[in-house]
Amino acid sequence: MEKQKTIALIKELSEAPGVSGFEDEVLGVIRRYVEGLGEWEEDAMRNLCLRRKGWKEGKPTLMLDAHSDEVGFMIRAIRPNGTLDFVPLGGWVPCCLPAHKVLVRNSRGEWVPGIIASKPPHYLSDAEKKQAPEISDMVIDLGASSDREIREDYRISIGTPVVPAVSFEYREEHDIMIGKAFDDRLGCAALVSILKELVGEELAVNVTGAFAVQEETGMRGAEVTGQTVKPDIAIVFEGSPADDTVVEAYAVQTALKKGPMLRHFDARMITNPRFQRFALDIAREKGIPVQEAVRTGGATNGGVIHLSGKAVPVIVISIPARYIHTHYSISSYSDFENAVRLACEVIRGLDGKRVAGF
C-alpha cells in the first residue's frame, strides 16, 4: 500500500460532502479509485456494489461493507430575516454545534459557507446562560438579510443538505490525521485499499465491496446491500469512537495507535464468536496490533447484515477516531494501515470449509 496515494484517497473521501441521502460526490471519488477492479452496480438509493474480478461459481461470497454517508444537517425552514432552521441527519450533541462553519448546497450544486449561530451571551437571560442550547435554538447564518435573498440570490430552499466545513490534514511527524467524516470515510478508504491490495491474487472466496448509504439514519442502505449481495460471510469497516480520552485507563478499549478494534458486542449485534476468534488469532500470528471491545451502545451495518438471508457470520474491523459525530475527528494512519493488513490476511485465510464452520 503506497502511503502517499492512500493519504490522498483519505483526504478526498474526508472532504467530499455526503450526508445521509446525498452521498453522490463521495461515490464519485470511490468510482474513480476502484475503476478497473471489477464490475459495479448502483441502485436507486445510491448504494454502490463492486464485484471483484475473478468471480467463480461455487465459492462462498464475502461481503466487505463500509458506509459512504456522514452526519450532517438538512434545512427545515427559512426565517424572514434570512437565517435557516435545520434538523440533524445522524446523532449530534447540540453543545458541539454553535460557532462552527458549515456548507449549504444550493440549487446550482454550489456549496455556500455559513455559520451555526445561537443567541449571543449579551442577550441571554440568567436562566438561559445556565442551560445548554438545543438545536431548535440555533440557526444557520449565511449572511443574508431576508428570506427573499436566500431564495432568489443564494438559491437555497428547504430540504437541502448541509455538511461541516472542514479540511483534512495529515501530520507525518505525529502520524495523526485530522478531518471530518472519519466515520466512515476511513472505512471506505480501507475497503478501496483492500480491493487494490488483493488485485491478481487467487482467493477461495468471491469478494464484493459494498458502499452503503444512510447508515447514520438507521442503517437503511445495508438493508438493501445485504439483499443484493446475499453474502455467506461479511466484514464491516467502521470509524468507531475512540475512548482513550474519555474513560479511565483500565476501561480503554479503542485507543489511537494501538491497532484496529474488533467488537464482541454492541446494541445491534453479538459478533459471531468463531469468526471473531479466527480474526484475532490471525492478528496475533501475523503480529498485527489489535484491540477488543464490548460496547454498551452504538451499532454498525453489521447489525442488519448478520440478519440477512439465513444469518451471516460478521466481524467489524473498526479504526479508532476521536470525537466522531462532531466537526473534527482525530485518527492515526497506523491504525488504518493495520486494519487493511488484518482484513487482507483474514480474507486470504477464508475458504468454503472454514466459512461453513463459522
Long-range contacts (C-beta under 8 A, 24 or more apart in sequence): 1-193, 1-196, 1-197, 1-337, 1-340, 3-333, 3-337, 6-189, 6-193, 6-336, 6-337, 7-170, 7-177, 7-333, 9-33, 9-189, 9-192, 9-193, 10-168, 10-170, 10-177, 10-179, 10-185, 10-186, 10-189, 10-336, 11-168, 11-170, 11-179, 13-181, 13-185, 13-188, 13-189, 14-166, 14-168, 14-179, 14-180, 14-181, 14-182, 14-185, 15-166, 15-167, 15-168, 15-179, 15-180, 16-181, 16-185, 17-72, 17-103, 17-105, 17-111, 17-161, 17-163, 18-68, 18-69, 18-70, 18-163, 18-181, 19-69, 19-70, 19-71, 19-72, 19-73, 19-74, 19-89, 19-90, 19-161, 19-162, 19-163, 19-216, 20-69, 20-70, 20-71, 20-72, 20-89, 20-90, 20-213, 20-214, 20-215, 20-216, 20-217, 21-69, 21-89, 21-161, 21-213, 21-214, 21-217, 22-69, 22-105, 22-161, 23-68, 23-69, 23-213, 23-214, 26-68, 26-69, 26-185, 26-188, 27-68, 27-211, 30-68, 30-188, 30-192, 30-211, 33-192, 33-196, 34-192, 34-195, 34-209, 37-195, 37-196, 37-199, 38-195, 38-209, 41-228, 43-224, 43-228, 45-213, 45-214, 45-220, 45-221, 45-224, 46-213, 46-221, 47-210, 47-211, 47-212, 47-213, 47-221, 47-224, 47-225, 47-228, 48-210, 48-211, 49-208, 49-209, 49-210, 49-211, 49-225, 49-228, 49-229, 50-195, 50-208, 50-209, 50-210, 50-211, 51-206, 51-207, 51-208, 52-195, 52-198, 52-206, 52-207, 52-208, 52-209, 53-199, 54-202, 54-203, 54-206, 55-206, 56-206, 58-352, 59-203, 59-204, 59-205, 59-206, 59-352, 60-204, 60-205, 60-206, 60-232, 60-233, 60-350, 60-351, 60-352, 60-355, 61-205, 61-206, 61-208, 61-229, 61-230, 61-231, 61-232, 61-233, 62-205, 62-206, 62-207, 62-208, 62-231, 62-232, 62-233, 62-234, 62-235, 62-347, 62-350, 63-208, 63-210, 63-225, 63-226, 63-229, 63-231, 63-233, 63-234, 63-235, 63-305, 63-312, 64-191, 64-194, 64-195, 64-207, 64-208, 64-209, 64-210, 64-234, 64-235, 64-237, 64-343, 65-191, 65-210, 65-212, 65-222, 65-225, 65-234, 65-235, 65-236, 65-237, 65-301, 65-302, 65-305, 66-184, 66-187, 66-188, 66-190, 66-191, 66-209, 66-210, 66-211, 66-212, 66-236, 66-237, 66-238, 67-184, 67-187, 67-188, 67-211, 67-212, 67-213, 67-214, 67-215, 67-216, 67-221, 67-222, 67-301, 68-184, 68-185, 68-188, 68-211, 68-212, 68-213, 68-221, 69-184, 69-213, 69-214, 69-215, 69-216, 69-217, 69-221, 70-163, 70-180, 70-181, 70-183, 70-184, 70-185, 70-216, 71-181, 71-183, 71-216, 71-325, 72-161, 72-162, 72-163, 72-164, 73-102, 73-140, 73-161, 73-162, 73-163, 74-159, 74-160, 74-161, 74-162, 75-104, 75-140, 75-156, 75-157, 75-158, 75-159, 75-160, 75-162, 76-158, 77-158, 78-147, 78-150, 78-151, 78-156, 78-157, 78-158, 79-139, 79-147, 80-146, 80-147, 81-145, 81-146, 81-147, 82-141, 82-142, 82-144, 82-145, 82-146, 82-147, 82-149, 82-150, 83-117, 83-139, 83-140, 83-141, 83-144, 84-114, 84-139, 84-140, 84-141, 84-142, 84-150, 84-156, 85-139, 86-135, 86-138, 86-139, 86-140, 86-162, 87-135, 88-135, 89-161, 89-216, 89-217, 90-216, 90-217, 90-325, 91-216, 91-325, 92-135, 92-325, 92-326, 93-325, 93-326, 94-132, 94-133, 94-134, 94-135, 94-138, 95-132, 95-133, 96-326, 96-327, 97-135, 97-138, 98-133, 98-138, 100-164, 100-165, 100-327, 101-164, 101-165, 102-140, 102-162, 102-163, 102-164, 102-165, 103-162, 103-163, 103-164, 103-165, 104-140, 104-142, 104-156, 104-160, 104-161, 104-162, 105-156, 105-160, 105-161, 105-162, 106-154, 106-155, 106-156, 106-160, 107-155, 107-156, 107-157, 108-155, 110-155, 111-163, 112-142, 112-154, 112-156, 113-142, 113-165, 114-140, 114-141, 114-142, 114-143, 115-140, 115-141, 116-140, 116-141, 117-141, 164-327, 166-327, 166-328, 170-333, 175-257, 175-332, 175-333, 175-334, 176-256, 176-330, 176-331, 176-332, 176-333, 177-330, 177-331, 177-332, 177-333, 177-336, 178-328, 178-329, 178-330, 179-328, 179-329, 180-327, 180-328, 180-329, 181-329, 182-239, 182-319, 182-321, 182-324, 182-329, 182-331, 183-238, 183-239, 183-240, 183-241, 183-321, 183-324, 183-325, 183-329, 184-215, 184-237, 184-238, 184-239, 185-239, 186-237, 186-239, 186-319, 186-321, 186-331, 186-336, 187-236, 187-237, 187-238, 187-239, 187-319, 188-237, 189-336, 190-237, 190-317, 190-319, 190-336, 190-339, 190-340, 190-343, 191-237, 193-340, 194-340, 194-343, 194-344, 194-347, 197-340, 197-344, 198-344, 198-347, 201-348, 203-347, 203-348, 203-350, 204-350, 204-351, 204-352, 205-232, 205-233, 205-347, 205-350, 205-351, 205-352, 205-355, 207-347, 212-301, 215-300, 215-301, 219-268, 219-299, 219-300, 219-301, 219-303, 219-304, 221-301, 222-301, 222-304, 222-305, 223-304, 225-305, 226-304, 226-305, 226-307, 226-308, 226-309, 226-312, 227-308, 230-308, 230-309, 231-305, 231-308, 231-309, 231-312, 232-312, 232-355, 233-275, 233-312, 233-313, 233-314, 233-350, 233-355, 233-358, 234-302, 234-305, 234-306, 234-312, 234-313, 234-314, 234-315, 235-314, 235-315, 235-316, 235-317, 235-343, 235-346, 235-347, 236-300, 236-301, 236-302, 236-305, 236-314, 236-315, 236-316, 236-317, 237-316, 237-317, 237-318, 237-319, 237-339, 237-343, 238-300, 238-316, 238-317, 238-318, 238-319, 239-318, 239-319, 239-321, 239-324, 239-329, 239-331, 240-298, 240-318, 240-319, 240-320, 240-321, 240-324, 241-298, 241-320, 241-321, 241-322, 241-323, 241-324, 241-325, 242-320, 242-321, 242-322, 242-330, 242-331, 244-320, 244-322, 245-322, 253-291, 253-292, 253-293, 253-294, 254-291, 254-293, 254-318, 254-320, 255-291, 255-320, 256-320, 256-322, 256-330, 256-331, 256-332, 256-335, 257-332, 257-334, 257-335, 258-289, 258-291, 258-320, 258-335, 259-283, 259-288, 259-289, 259-290, 259-291, 259-335, 259-338, 259-339, 259-342, 260-290, 260-291, 260-317, 260-318, 260-319, 260-320, 260-335, 260-338, 260-339, 260-342, 261-290, 261-291, 261-292, 261-293, 261-317, 261-318, 261-319, 261-320, 262-290, 262-291, 262-292, 262-293, 262-315, 262-316, 262-317, 262-318, 263-292, 263-293, 263-294, 263-295, 263-316, 263-318, 264-292, 264-293, 264-294, 265-294, 265-295, 266-295, 266-297, 266-298, 266-299, 266-300, 266-303, 266-316, 267-295, 267-297, 267-298, 267-299, 267-303, 268-299, 268-300, 268-302, 268-303, 268-304, 269-299, 269-300, 269-302, 269-303, 269-306, 269-314, 269-316, 271-302, 271-314, 271-315, 271-316, 272-306, 272-313, 272-314, 272-315, 272-358, 274-313, 274-357, 274-358, 275-313, 275-314, 275-315, 275-358, 276-315, 278-346, 278-349, 278-354, 278-358, 279-315, 279-317, 279-342, 279-346, 282-342, 282-345, 282-346, 282-349, 283-342, 283-345, 286-341, 286-342, 286-345, 288-338, 288-341, 288-342, 288-345, 289-338, 290-338, 290-342, 291-320, 293-318, 313-355, 313-358, 315-346, 317-342, 317-343
